[in-house]
Structures are given as C-alpha cells and as structure tokens.
Amino acid sequence: GKGVRRGRWRTAAFFASLFACLAAVFAFSFIIPCPVRPVSQQAWRRTFAGAAAYRSLEVRDADGDRVQDLLVAFRASQPAPNGSASRACAQEGLPTPCVFLAALSGTNGSTLWAEPVAQDLQAVDCSFQDGQAPACLVAGRPASLAALHLRTGKTVWRVTTNLGTNSTVLSPLLIVPDVNSDGVSDLLIFAAAAGEEQVQSGFYSGKSGEEIGSGGRLRLPGWQGHLMHVTKSGAHYVLFYTANALYGYSLKQLYTMAAGPEGHGGTGLKEDPRWQTAIDETTHDVSLLSSGEIRYLMKVPGRSGTNILLVRSATLELLDGQRLGSVWASDVMPPIQSEPVLGSFTPDEVDIVVESRVAPNRKKILIVEGSSGNIKWELDLLSAAGTPGPATLPTADHRSLFLFWGDYQPGDNRTGSEGPPQNLYLLHPSFPNMLLWMNNSTEAIVSFQAVLFERSRHACYVLLTGPEIDSSPGLVALSKRKLKEDMAGSHVIWLNQLAQDTEQNIRDRFLRMRYRSPW
C-alpha cells in the first residue's frame, strides 16, 4: 500500500544521504590534497665571502610557504653564489662593492633573492604593505629611497630624496597613515647632517615614493632616537629623545610643518587632548620623573593599551601610553649596556629583561616586573664587550623562554680572564634556580634572534656572524639552529644550590615545551 511505498522512499533517501556523506569524506580525505608543510632542515649555515654585515636582520615570510624567512643586508662585490635571480652592483648602476639585501629561506637557507640596493645602507624595514603586497623599504646613501617587493626582491619604486646628500637618515623609518589619500600607507623620514642641531623631516608617498609637501625642520640638538605611538583615540605622536630630554610632536603637527597650512591631505590626522596637555606647547618638552642619560625608548604592552618605557643609563621609567604620565621609575645597577627585551616571567604579565655592565668583563641579567619596576630575578655572568643581547620566546604556558649569552661561574670565581667564552643559556620561570647551557660560539656575533619559524612551533635561534660594516671584509655567515637539537645535548647548571632532579629529566621537560606565537 501507500505506507509501504513511503517506507521504501524513506529508506532510499537515507541510503542516498549516507552515500553522499561517505563520498564527501572520501573526497576530502583522499582526492583533495591537504596543504603540504615544507620540510625544514634542523640546522643550516650559509656564507657570503668577501663581505661585511649590517646588524639588520629581519624575519618575514618572503616566499609565502607559511615558514618565516630571513632578510639580511651586507656589503660585497658579488651577491649570494646560489641565487640564480641575483644581480651584480653594476647592473643597478652602483659602484663595487655595494649593499645587497638578500632573502634566505627559513626551511633550508637557500637564497630566494639577493638584490643590490644602495652604495651604503642607512635603514631597512620589511614590514611595509604596498597595497596588498608586502615590501621592504630601503634608505640608502647617497639620498636614495626604494621599495622592494618582498616576494621577488624586484624594485617597486626608487626615488632620490630631498634630505641632502650629506645627511644621515635617522632610523627607524616611520610608516604612517595614508595622508595623500591614494590608498597606500605613507612614510615619514627624519635626517640630520653631522654637527647640525636641526633635524629634517619629509613625508613620502608609499605608492610612488614621491615627496609630499616640501619637508620640515625640527630643532633637536643631540638627537638620539625617536618612536611613533598611537593613542587609544587614534592620534599618532612621534617622541624624540636626546641624552637628557624627551620631546613630543603630533603627526598632525609634523604634517602641517611639511605640507604647509594650506597643504592638501592629512585630514584624518587627529590629536589627543591628554597628550597635548602633557607636551609643552612651546618647547614640546615632556616632563619626566627620572633623571640621567636617556639610552632607549620602546613600547611595552599593558592591560589598558600600549605604554612607553624610557631607558636611562641606570633607571627605567614607564610612561602611561594614554596620558604620557609616569607610572613608575626603578633604579637598576648601571650602566645598562643594551636595549632591553620583553618577556613573561609570570603568566600573562609583561616583564623587562635588562643587561647591566657592572665591570669590564662582567654583566648582570635582570628581569624587571613590567607593572611595578620590581626586580624578579637576577644573575651575574662573565661577559666580554660585544656579546649579544638577550632574547625571549613565548611559551604555551603564557610565560617565556629567556635566552642570554655569557659565562656562568659559580661562587666567588668571577674575576674572569681576557675574553670570557660566549655561552648560550636558557632560563624558564618554572625552573628559576637552573640554567640550561646550550652552546657556545667563538665567532664575532653581529646579530642574534630567537625565532618561531612556524606558528607556535619550530623554535630556533639565528646567528649572523663575521665582520661588521666598519671592518675589513671577510666571511659573513648566517646560521639557524633548532632549539630542540641543542637541548638534547645541553647541560644543566644549578644556581647556588644542590641538584633537584636528574639532568635527563630536566632536558626532557624542556624538550616537551610548547610555544605560542604572538602573530
């Protein structure tokens, strides 16, 4: 009857649906291929003969394989030997030797591209977006500015700047909002000639490199550095520091100086009332709680927005990023010898890693609490001048792995000798009384970075070694080492107490450690 026919139709519909589901599972499992993860070498080393290295070492995904790559700048007569797309200095109209910017694959160190970019390098920034395409900005001498496509190294545009052939571009280059309304972020560049008290400023189109306006001038005798900050209200400010003072200008003011009061564009730029109150209207001076020589200025993430850390020779001062007032000031053992780095000693807290030079061959590592300025952890190490600064890697437990160089000598045996060895140590807050001695290096280290080459995995450290740019050319080397490989052969050092576990158990816990990408 009709009931039997309806039952058959229901049965047929059920099996048809089941077949469709199985077919879809089969297609996605076997027919449609899953993305293939690139196979990465655990360690690699690439060399450049007859070269001198710049300290610039950028980490970006240049070839789109979801593995971070490395961009390095060096001066040489010839580009990388295995870069088929590389060109010589003369092909770019440059004298030999010249500066090459090279992108090396993070998986195996092969040269993705190496391009001659300038006679001398003044600044490089590979975080720029040329529309939808990532690009590297290169400021060279004499007076050149260029954008290179990150994927290919090909020149997007190249211009001669009006900052003066004898002027030096002041790093960093600033990527600012689109002030000329062409759909691409623009650039703000500062430059100064030796002995001059005035700093030149110029806005440049990120789309074409053309100058926007006629430029401006700021009286900043003894300029040492600058930093751009964005408030919660969306107002952009540039902070300049000299040895003894901090100055603030809104981006709107700087644009008006460059383009003139009748200049077009810049309509979206705004100012923040609280910052305007904190900055002296006439001198542009910012009042500070601490005193002493200013060494660095850096951003520090906070619970209510980004704050600003002022680093003096012997004092740290945290400024509130929304009102530009002091949060705390903390004295540390002088002098601070390198730019601090950020990490998390306590879960979900931002802490500051400081290195202080306490004697010619001795330094102190300090981990300072970001919310209060209190010292959480410290250690003395033998260390020669020129030893690399510290680095950190975020771990899955919302803390950090801390990496630093030196030579640990327990007890009172800390007098040291000429040129103590460069040993690499690891510290994790779950083992505050223990170091993992990883490796050592006898080479001159130009740059050192700890890198997650893939999202939340593939933890490595990178070394750029060889002669620096102000030395005679020689063999420059860029090498990558995987942390797990060095951990397997590491040694455990207990700090001022007896061992609490076996070395193998400690190594196993470090080997099982998981990481967390901030990007």
Secondary structure, DSSP 8 states (H G I E B T S, - for coil): -HHHHHHHHHHHHHHHHHHHHHHHHHIIIIIS---------SEEEEEEEEEEEEEEEEEE-SSSSSS-EEEEEEEESS--TT-TT---GGGGT--SSEEEEEEE-TTT--EEEEEEEESEEEEEEEEEEETTEEEEEEEEETTEEEEEETTT--EEEEEE-SS-TTEEEEEEEEEE--SSSSSS-EEEEEEEETT-SEEEEEEE-TTT--EEEEEEEEE-TT--EEEEEE-TTS-EEEEEE-SS-EEEEEHHHHHHHHH-TT----TT----HHHHHHB-TTT-BB--S--S-EEEEEEEEETTEEEEEEEESSEEEEE-TTT--EEEEEE-SS-B-S--EEE-SSTT--EEEEEEEEETTEEEEEEEETTT--EEEEEEEE--TT----EEEEBTTSSEEEEEEEB---TT-----SS--EEEEEE-TTSTTEEEEEEEE-S-EEEEEEEEEETTEEEEEEEEES-BTTS--EEEEEEEEEHHHHHHT-EEEESSS---S-HHHHHHHHHT--B----
